[in-house]
């Protein structure tokens, strides 16, 4: 149970992710609805794992191996 709590404390919401990436929230919502960006559904909410986002960004730039 502690492991799940530890992981969920590292999840970002749309506002937090948009701020970290310095993009509008609409950009995040658009990529999420298209399935372009890795996300997790928590009920009706979407959350993002920062490490998965970093991997996704590397893939988008052709710098890494796809892991999701």
C-alpha positions in Angstrom: 0.0 0.0 0.0 2.8 2.4 0.8 4.3 1.8 -2.7 1.1 3.1 -4.3 1.0 6.2 -2.1 4.6 6.9 -2.9 3.9 6.7 -6.7 0.8 8.8 -6.6 2.6 11.6 -4.8 4.8 12.0 -7.9 1.9 12.4 -10.3 1.3 15.8 -11.9 -2.0 17.3 -12.8 -2.6 19.3 -16.0 -1.7 22.6 -14.4 1.5 21.3 -13.0 2.6 19.6 -16.2 1.7 22.7 -18.3 3.8 24.8 -15.9 6.8 22.5 -16.1 6.7 22.3 -19.8 5.9 26.0 -20.2 2.9 25.3 -22.5 -0.8 26.2 -22.3 -3.1 23.8 -20.6 -5.0 23.4 -23.8 -1.9 21.9 -25.4 -1.8 19.3 -22.7 -5.5 18.5 -23.1 -5.2 18.2 -26.9 -2.2 15.8 -26.7 -4.0 13.8 -24.0 -7.2 13.5 -26.0 -5.3 12.4 -29.1 -3.4 9.8 -27.0 0.0 11.4 -27.9 1.2 12.0 -24.4 1.4 9.3 -21.7 -1.1 9.8 -18.9 -3.0 7.9 -16.2 -6.7 8.1 -15.6 -7.6 8.4 -11.9 -11.4 8.3 -12.0 -12.4 11.3 -14.2 -9.0 13.0 -13.7 -5.8 12.7 -15.8 -2.4 12.6 -14.2 1.1 12.4 -15.5 4.2 10.7 -14.4 7.1 13.0 -14.8 9.6 10.3 -15.8 7.2 9.0 -18.5 6.8 12.6 -19.8 10.6 13.0 -20.0 10.9 9.7 -21.9 8.1 10.8 -24.2 9.9 14.1 -24.9 13.1 12.2 -25.7 11.1 10.0 -28.1 9.5 13.1 -29.7 13.0 14.5 -30.4 14.3 11.1 -31.5 16.7 10.8 -28.6 15.4 7.8 -26.8 13.8 4.4 -27.0 10.0 4.2 -26.7 9.0 2.7 -23.3 5.2 3.1 -23.2 
